[in-house]
């Protein structure tokens, strides 16, 4: 920065400071800067700072009380979101973790993924599935037969040339166990969903902590409005304004 620009910056800062002084202590240069009126300026500054300090303290206390209200509101919203998330997960659990695979079949906690005729993959819900297995009549392959609740049957063939019969048998047994476990999980899910409904109703209706924080904030504001300390400080400031106005003919700004 050049000397010119430094000089311009100093001039601007100086002008701002002078303007501020004239604004705070109206009446002209003599009253704003001359030493013979220093005591009058100090009287005005002292009472201004006293009021501002008390008002700042009150404002900080109210801000803290407002923050406590918002904190309780956030806690309630967070609790509701957590319950809703658990409810939604139970309502739509998806496939669940992968338990076991055998060729194109993939057994998950909630579904059995099987190949479709068009080459894509289809997920069969475990609810109501009936699974059996047996070798075919020629005893050259083992079958896993899956019957859906609507009566449709699907047969999945595992030639002995590629698959051990025991492995196919164990996979079929794993599907049957998963179906049974899923039935237990479904019963438990229904119970938990009912509990979640009750818990959500309770949390949504419970405003005690929020209302308590709001009451404390309102009580604080009422105390501040009735605070004799701040009232006295404001009255003293008004008197200081009056003294300055009597001296200069100009009433100061807050």
Short mmCIF file of the C-alpha atoms (twelve columns), coordinates in Angstrom:
data_MODEL
# 
_entry.id   MODEL 
# 
loop_
_atom_site.group_PDB 
_atom_site.id 
_atom_site.type_symbol 
_atom_site.label_atom_id 
_atom_site.label_alt_id 
_atom_site.label_comp_id 
_atom_site.label_asym_id 
_atom_site.label_seq_id 
_atom_site.Cartn_x 
_atom_site.Cartn_y 
_atom_site.Cartn_z 
_atom_site.pdbx_PDB_model_num 
ATOM 1   C CA . UNK A 1   0.000   0.000   0.000   1 
ATOM 2   C CA . UNK A 2   1.387   3.417   -0.983  1 
ATOM 3   C CA . UNK A 3   1.933   6.359   1.355   1 
ATOM 4   C CA . UNK A 4   -1.051  8.054   -0.234  1 
ATOM 5   C CA . UNK A 5   -3.322  5.111   0.489   1 
ATOM 6   C CA . UNK A 6   -2.031  4.836   4.071   1 
ATOM 7   C CA . UNK A 7   -2.719  8.523   4.535   1 
ATOM 8   C CA . UNK A 8   -6.205  8.134   3.071   1 
ATOM 9   C CA . UNK A 9   -6.932  5.208   5.404   1 
ATOM 10  C CA . UNK A 10  -5.787  7.187   8.445   1 
ATOM 11  C CA . UNK A 11  -7.955  10.105  7.362   1 
ATOM 12  C CA . UNK A 12  -11.038 7.895   6.953   1 
ATOM 13  C CA . UNK A 13  -10.516 6.212   10.349  1 
ATOM 14  C CA . UNK A 14  -9.999  9.601   11.953  1 
ATOM 15  C CA . UNK A 15  -13.160 10.976  10.381  1 
ATOM 16  C CA . UNK A 16  -15.159 7.983   11.614  1 
ATOM 17  C CA . UNK A 17  -13.829 8.446   15.157  1 
ATOM 18  C CA . UNK A 18  -14.602 12.139  15.136  1 
ATOM 19  C CA . UNK A 19  -18.083 11.516  13.768  1 
ATOM 20  C CA . UNK A 20  -18.753 8.901   16.448  1 
ATOM 21  C CA . UNK A 21  -17.614 11.255  19.198  1 
ATOM 22  C CA . UNK A 22  -19.842 14.036  17.889  1 
ATOM 23  C CA . UNK A 23  -22.757 11.591  17.678  1 
ATOM 24  C CA . UNK A 24  -22.299 10.323  21.239  1 
ATOM 25  C CA . UNK A 25  -21.783 13.783  22.670  1 
ATOM 26  C CA . UNK A 26  -23.932 16.163  20.590  1 
ATOM 27  C CA . UNK A 27  -23.641 19.917  20.838  1 
ATOM 28  C CA . UNK A 28  -20.558 20.648  18.839  1 
ATOM 29  C CA . UNK A 29  -16.796 20.249  18.927  1 
ATOM 30  C CA . UNK A 30  -16.331 22.049  22.225  1 
ATOM 31  C CA . UNK A 31  -18.565 19.694  24.202  1 
ATOM 32  C CA . UNK A 32  -17.382 16.583  22.389  1 
ATOM 33  C CA . UNK A 33  -13.619 17.190  22.697  1 
ATOM 34  C CA . UNK A 34  -12.597 20.054  24.991  1 
ATOM 35  C CA . UNK A 35  -11.091 19.060  28.338  1 
ATOM 36  C CA . UNK A 36  -13.309 21.401  30.360  1 
ATOM 37  C CA . UNK A 37  -16.273 19.162  29.508  1 
ATOM 38  C CA . UNK A 38  -14.460 15.883  30.162  1 
ATOM 39  C CA . UNK A 39  -16.332 15.300  33.446  1 
ATOM 40  C CA . UNK A 40  -19.707 15.772  31.708  1 
ATOM 41  C CA . UNK A 41  -18.695 13.309  29.007  1 
ATOM 42  C CA . UNK A 42  -17.508 10.799  31.606  1 
ATOM 43  C CA . UNK A 43  -20.780 11.140  33.498  1 
ATOM 44  C CA . UNK A 44  -22.698 10.329  30.325  1 
ATOM 45  C CA . UNK A 45  -20.348 7.482   29.304  1 
ATOM 46  C CA . UNK A 46  -20.478 5.855   32.741  1 
ATOM 47  C CA . UNK A 47  -24.258 5.726   32.837  1 
ATOM 48  C CA . UNK A 48  -24.475 4.528   29.238  1 
ATOM 49  C CA . UNK A 49  -22.044 1.670   29.904  1 
ATOM 50  C CA . UNK A 50  -23.875 0.724   33.092  1 
ATOM 51  C CA . UNK A 51  -27.196 0.363   31.239  1 
ATOM 52  C CA . UNK A 52  -25.582 -1.462  28.320  1 
ATOM 53  C CA . UNK A 53  -23.803 -3.889  30.657  1 
ATOM 54  C CA . UNK A 54  -27.054 -4.729  32.463  1 
ATOM 55  C CA . UNK A 55  -28.986 -5.035  29.208  1 
ATOM 56  C CA . UNK A 56  -26.245 -7.231  27.744  1 
ATOM 57  C CA . UNK A 57  -26.343 -9.484  30.797  1 
ATOM 58  C CA . UNK A 58  -30.120 -9.807  30.524  1 
ATOM 59  C CA . UNK A 59  -29.887 -10.476 26.793  1 
ATOM 60  C CA . UNK A 60  -27.325 -13.235 27.354  1 
ATOM 61  C CA . UNK A 61  -29.508 -14.828 30.026  1 
ATOM 62  C CA . UNK A 62  -32.541 -14.795 27.724  1 
ATOM 63  C CA . UNK A 63  -30.441 -16.189 24.870  1 
ATOM 64  C CA . UNK A 64  -29.316 -19.045 27.132  1 
ATOM 65  C CA . UNK A 65  -32.934 -19.697 28.157  1 
ATOM 66  C CA . UNK A 66  -34.003 -19.680 24.495  1 
ATOM 67  C CA . UNK A 67  -31.196 -22.136 23.747  1 
ATOM 68  C CA . UNK A 68  -32.495 -24.482 26.463  1 
ATOM 69  C CA . UNK A 69  -35.982 -24.362 24.913  1 
ATOM 70  C CA . UNK A 70  -34.563 -25.147 21.478  1 
ATOM 71  C CA . UNK A 71  -32.432 -27.933 22.951  1 
ATOM 72  C CA . UNK A 72  -35.487 -29.618 24.473  1 
ATOM 73  C CA . UNK A 73  -37.339 -29.217 21.172  1 
ATOM 74  C CA . UNK A 74  -34.414 -30.812 19.310  1 
ATOM 75  C CA . UNK A 75  -34.311 -33.688 21.798  1 
ATOM 76  C CA . UNK A 76  -37.996 -34.358 21.200  1 
ATOM 77  C CA . UNK A 77  -37.607 -34.245 17.425  1 
ATOM 78  C CA . UNK A 78  -34.569 -36.529 17.651  1 
ATOM 79  C CA . UNK A 79  -36.467 -39.043 19.782  1 
ATOM 80  C CA . UNK A 80  -39.367 -39.022 17.326  1 
ATOM 81  C CA . UNK A 81  -37.026 -39.487 14.341  1 
ATOM 82  C CA . UNK A 82  -35.273 -42.420 16.037  1 
ATOM 83  C CA . UNK A 83  -38.583 -44.177 16.740  1 
ATOM 84  C CA . UNK A 84  -39.866 -43.480 13.221  1 
ATOM 85  C CA . UNK A 85  -36.632 -44.802 11.735  1 
ATOM 86  C CA . UNK A 86  -36.936 -48.023 13.715  1 
ATOM 87  C CA . UNK A 87  -40.609 -48.338 12.726  1 
ATOM 88  C CA . UNK A 88  -39.833 -47.796 9.041   1 
ATOM 89  C CA . UNK A 89  -37.003 -50.320 9.162   1 
ATOM 90  C CA . UNK A 90  -39.329 -52.923 10.664  1 
ATOM 91  C CA . UNK A 91  -42.076 -52.186 8.148   1 
ATOM 92  C CA . UNK A 92  -39.682 -52.472 5.201   1 
ATOM 93  C CA . UNK A 93  -36.719 -54.576 6.328   1 
ATOM 94  C CA . UNK A 94  -35.499 -55.322 2.812   1 
ATOM 95  C CA . UNK A 95  -33.695 -58.555 2.108   1 
ATOM 96  C CA . UNK A 96  -31.680 -58.548 5.295   1 
ATOM 97  C CA . UNK A 97  -28.146 -59.934 5.608   1 
ATOM 98  C CA . UNK A 98  -27.005 -62.747 3.340   1 
ATOM 99  C CA . UNK A 99  -27.047 -66.086 5.171   1 
ATOM 100 C CA . UNK A 100 -26.036 -68.659 2.567   1 
ATOM 101 C CA . UNK A 101 -25.808 -69.315 -1.178  1 
ATOM 102 C CA . UNK A 102 -26.087 -72.347 -3.393  1 
ATOM 103 C CA . UNK A 103 -25.600 -71.748 -7.087  1 
ATOM 104 C CA . UNK A 104 -28.115 -69.157 -8.216  1 
ATOM 105 C CA . UNK A 105 -30.040 -69.265 -4.928  1 
ATOM 106 C CA . UNK A 106 -29.194 -66.737 -2.231  1 
ATOM 107 C CA . UNK A 107 -30.764 -67.009 1.211   1 
ATOM 108 C CA . UNK A 108 -31.196 -63.761 3.115   1 
ATOM 109 C CA . UNK A 109 -32.765 -63.123 6.487   1 
ATOM 110 C CA . UNK A 110 -36.099 -62.103 4.952   1 
ATOM 111 C CA . UNK A 111 -36.095 -63.363 1.352   1 
ATOM 112 C CA . UNK A 112 -34.899 -66.149 -0.897  1 
ATOM 113 C CA . UNK A 113 -33.388 -64.718 -4.085  1 
ATOM 114 C CA . UNK A 114 -34.029 -66.989 -7.062  1 
ATOM 115 C CA . UNK A 115 -33.421 -66.749 -10.822 1 
ATOM 116 C CA . UNK A 116 -36.390 -65.763 -12.991 1 
ATOM 117 C CA . UNK A 117 -37.230 -67.091 -16.428 1 
ATOM 118 C CA . UNK A 118 -36.022 -63.844 -18.030 1 
ATOM 119 C CA . UNK A 119 -32.602 -64.168 -16.432 1 
ATOM 120 C CA . UNK A 120 -33.132 -61.568 -13.725 1 
ATOM 121 C CA . UNK A 121 -33.291 -62.204 -9.994  1 
ATOM 122 C CA . UNK A 122 -36.522 -62.401 -8.016  1 
ATOM 123 C CA . UNK A 123 -36.920 -62.170 -4.253  1 
ATOM 124 C CA . UNK A 124 -39.398 -64.524 -2.604  1 
ATOM 125 C CA . UNK A 125 -40.593 -63.460 0.820   1 
ATOM 126 C CA . UNK A 126 -39.937 -66.156 3.392   1 
ATOM 127 C CA . UNK A 127 -43.424 -65.741 4.886   1 
ATOM 128 C CA . UNK A 128 -45.426 -68.828 4.010   1 
ATOM 129 C CA . UNK A 129 -42.736 -70.553 1.939   1 
ATOM 130 C CA . UNK A 130 -42.680 -74.341 2.069   1 
ATOM 131 C CA . UNK A 131 -39.416 -76.011 1.137   1 
ATOM 132 C CA . UNK A 132 -38.706 -79.658 0.462   1 
ATOM 133 C CA . UNK A 133 -35.858 -81.530 -1.193  1 
ATOM 134 C CA . UNK A 134 -35.382 -84.941 -2.710  1 
ATOM 135 C CA . UNK A 135 -33.399 -86.724 -5.438  1 
ATOM 136 C CA . UNK A 136 -35.107 -87.162 -8.772  1 
ATOM 137 C CA . UNK A 137 -36.272 -90.560 -9.939  1 
ATOM 138 C CA . UNK A 138 -33.091 -91.159 -11.915 1 
ATOM 139 C CA . UNK A 139 -30.992 -90.226 -8.889  1 
ATOM 140 C CA . UNK A 140 -28.692 -88.139 -11.008 1 
ATOM 141 C CA . UNK A 141 -29.622 -84.797 -9.414  1 
ATOM 142 C CA . UNK A 142 -31.118 -83.386 -6.207  1 
ATOM 143 C CA . UNK A 143 -34.094 -81.064 -6.212  1 
ATOM 144 C CA . UNK A 144 -35.052 -78.185 -3.983  1 
ATOM 145 C CA . UNK A 145 -38.776 -77.524 -4.304  1 
ATOM 146 C CA . UNK A 146 -40.115 -74.162 -3.131  1 
ATOM 147 C CA . UNK A 147 -43.887 -73.762 -2.765  1 
ATOM 148 C CA . UNK A 148 -45.211 -70.211 -2.469  1 
ATOM 149 C CA . UNK A 149 -48.342 -69.309 -0.459  1 
ATOM 150 C CA . UNK A 150 -50.316 -68.888 -3.704  1 
ATOM 151 C CA . UNK A 151 -49.614 -72.524 -4.605  1 
ATOM 152 C CA . UNK A 152 -46.940 -71.927 -7.240  1 
ATOM 153 C CA . UNK A 153 -44.019 -74.333 -7.063  1 
ATOM 154 C CA . UNK A 154 -40.485 -73.850 -8.274  1 
ATOM 155 C CA . UNK A 155 -38.029 -76.655 -8.728  1 
ATOM 156 C CA . UNK A 156 -34.304 -76.001 -8.613  1 
ATOM 157 C CA . UNK A 157 -32.103 -78.820 -9.898  1 
ATOM 158 C CA . UNK A 158 -28.582 -79.625 -8.745  1 
ATOM 159 C CA . UNK A 159 -26.873 -82.387 -10.788 1 
ATOM 160 C CA . UNK A 160 -24.635 -84.717 -8.801  1 
ATOM 161 C CA . UNK A 161 -21.919 -84.060 -11.346 1 
ATOM 162 C CA . UNK A 162 -21.677 -80.499 -10.020 1 
ATOM 163 C CA . UNK A 163 -23.117 -80.602 -6.510  1 
ATOM 164 C CA . UNK A 164 -22.812 -82.918 -3.567  1 
ATOM 165 C CA . UNK A 165 -26.183 -84.172 -2.410  1 
ATOM 166 C CA . UNK A 166 -25.364 -83.382 1.213   1 
ATOM 167 C CA . UNK A 167 -24.644 -79.724 0.371   1 
ATOM 168 C CA . UNK A 168 -27.982 -79.371 -1.403  1 
ATOM 169 C CA . UNK A 169 -29.786 -81.067 1.472   1 
ATOM 170 C CA . UNK A 170 -28.129 -78.754 4.007   1 
ATOM 171 C CA . UNK A 171 -29.059 -75.679 1.967   1 
ATOM 172 C CA . UNK A 172 -32.707 -76.773 1.846   1 
ATOM 173 C CA . UNK A 173 -32.598 -77.303 5.609   1 
ATOM 174 C CA . UNK A 174 -31.137 -73.796 5.992   1 
ATOM 175 C CA . UNK A 175 -34.069 -72.351 4.041   1 
ATOM 176 C CA . UNK A 176 -36.572 -74.161 6.263   1 
ATOM 177 C CA . UNK A 177 -34.815 -72.880 9.373   1 
ATOM 178 C CA . UNK A 178 -34.748 -69.329 7.966   1 
ATOM 179 C CA . UNK A 179 -38.493 -69.553 7.259   1 
ATOM 180 C CA . UNK A 180 -39.106 -70.643 10.850  1 
ATOM 181 C CA . UNK A 181 -36.817 -67.946 12.247  1 
ATOM 182 C CA . UNK A 182 -38.512 -65.374 10.061  1 
ATOM 183 C CA . UNK A 183 -41.876 -66.346 11.497  1 
ATOM 184 C CA . UNK A 184 -40.533 -65.718 14.999  1 
ATOM 185 C CA . UNK A 185 -39.044 -62.423 13.812  1 
ATOM 186 C CA . UNK A 186 -42.391 -61.445 12.264  1 
ATOM 187 C CA . UNK A 187 -44.239 -62.082 15.519  1 
ATOM 188 C CA . UNK A 188 -41.663 -60.081 17.435  1 
ATOM 189 C CA . UNK A 189 -41.855 -57.335 14.822  1 
ATOM 190 C CA . UNK A 190 -45.617 -56.981 15.257  1 
ATOM 191 C CA . UNK A 191 -45.185 -56.672 19.007  1 
ATOM 192 C CA . UNK A 192 -42.421 -54.113 18.577  1 
ATOM 193 C CA . UNK A 193 -44.453 -52.125 16.045  1 
ATOM 194 C CA . UNK A 194 -47.298 -51.928 18.526  1 
ATOM 195 C CA . UNK A 195 -44.854 -50.755 21.201  1 
ATOM 196 C CA . UNK A 196 -43.373 -48.202 18.833  1 
ATOM 197 C CA . UNK A 197 -46.828 -46.831 18.102  1 
ATOM 198 C CA . UNK A 198 -47.429 -46.312 21.817  1 
ATOM 199 C CA . UNK A 199 -43.962 -44.820 22.325  1 
ATOM 200 C CA . UNK A 200 -44.438 -42.396 19.437  1 
ATOM 201 C CA . UNK A 201 -47.790 -41.286 20.830  1 
ATOM 202 C CA . UNK A 202 -46.198 -40.697 24.233  1 
ATOM 203 C CA . UNK A 203 -43.211 -38.789 22.895  1 
ATOM 204 C CA . UNK A 204 -45.343 -36.635 20.578  1 
ATOM 205 C CA . UNK A 205 -47.730 -35.788 23.417  1 
ATOM 206 C CA . UNK A 206 -45.010 -35.186 26.007  1 
ATOM 207 C CA . UNK A 207 -44.149 -31.490 26.120  1 
ATOM 208 C CA . UNK A 208 -43.311 -31.318 29.824  1 
ATOM 209 C CA . UNK A 209 -39.597 -30.582 29.418  1 
ATOM 210 C CA . UNK A 210 -40.208 -28.057 26.639  1 
ATOM 211 C CA . UNK A 211 -42.936 -26.297 28.592  1 
ATOM 212 C CA . UNK A 212 -40.770 -26.250 31.715  1 
ATOM 213 C CA . UNK A 213 -37.950 -24.585 29.772  1 
ATOM 214 C CA . UNK A 214 -40.440 -22.101 28.290  1 
ATOM 215 C CA . UNK A 215 -41.825 -21.288 31.753  1 
ATOM 216 C CA . UNK A 216 -38.315 -20.714 33.081  1 
ATOM 217 C CA . UNK A 217 -37.563 -18.409 30.164  1 
ATOM 218 C CA . UNK A 218 -40.816 -16.460 30.667  1 
ATOM 219 C CA . UNK A 219 -40.145 -16.193 34.402  1 
ATOM 220 C CA . UNK A 220 -36.660 -14.868 33.655  1 
ATOM 221 C CA . UNK A 221 -38.049 -12.243 31.286  1 
ATOM 222 C CA . UNK A 222 -40.602 -11.166 33.896  1 
ATOM 223 C CA . UNK A 223 -37.869 -10.852 36.513  1 
ATOM 224 C CA . UNK A 224 -35.803 -8.764  34.138  1 
ATOM 225 C CA . UNK A 225 -38.695 -6.444  33.393  1 
ATOM 226 C CA . UNK A 226 -39.169 -5.901  37.102  1 
ATOM 227 C CA . UNK A 227 -35.425 -5.668  37.861  1 
ATOM 228 C CA . UNK A 228 -34.977 -2.588  40.063  1 
ATOM 229 C CA . UNK A 229 -31.263 -2.477  39.248  1 
ATOM 230 C CA . UNK A 230 -31.845 -1.958  35.538  1 
ATOM 231 C CA . UNK A 231 -34.742 0.422   36.181  1 
ATOM 232 C CA . UNK A 232 -32.517 2.527   38.430  1 
ATOM 233 C CA . UNK A 233 -29.677 2.471   35.875  1 
ATOM 234 C CA . UNK A 234 -32.023 3.629   33.115  1 
ATOM 235 C CA . UNK A 235 -33.411 6.360   35.344  1 
ATOM 236 C CA . UNK A 236 -29.868 7.525   36.152  1 
ATOM 237 C CA . UNK A 237 -29.075 7.547   32.413  1 
ATOM 238 C CA . UNK A 238 -32.132 9.683   31.727  1 
ATOM 239 C CA . UNK A 239 -30.933 12.125  34.372  1 
ATOM 240 C CA . UNK A 240 -27.487 12.151  32.740  1 
ATOM 241 C CA . UNK A 241 -29.190 12.912  29.426  1 
ATOM 242 C CA . UNK A 242 -31.000 15.754  31.116  1 
ATOM 243 C CA . UNK A 243 -27.770 17.184  32.542  1 
ATOM 244 C CA . UNK A 244 -26.105 17.028  29.142  1 
ATOM 245 C CA . UNK A 245 -29.104 18.645  27.461  1 
ATOM 246 C CA . UNK A 246 -29.086 21.411  30.052  1 
ATOM 247 C CA . UNK A 247 -25.393 21.960  29.354  1 
ATOM 248 C CA . UNK A 248 -25.429 21.801  25.541  1 
ATOM 249 C CA . UNK A 249 -28.999 22.269  24.458  1 
ATOM 250 C CA . UNK A 250 -28.872 18.864  22.747  1 
ATOM 251 C CA . UNK A 251 -30.274 15.600  24.091  1 
ATOM 252 C CA . UNK A 252 -27.907 12.660  23.564  1 
ATOM 253 C CA . UNK A 253 -28.731 9.417   21.799  1 
ATOM 254 C CA . UNK A 254 -28.812 6.098   23.605  1 
# 
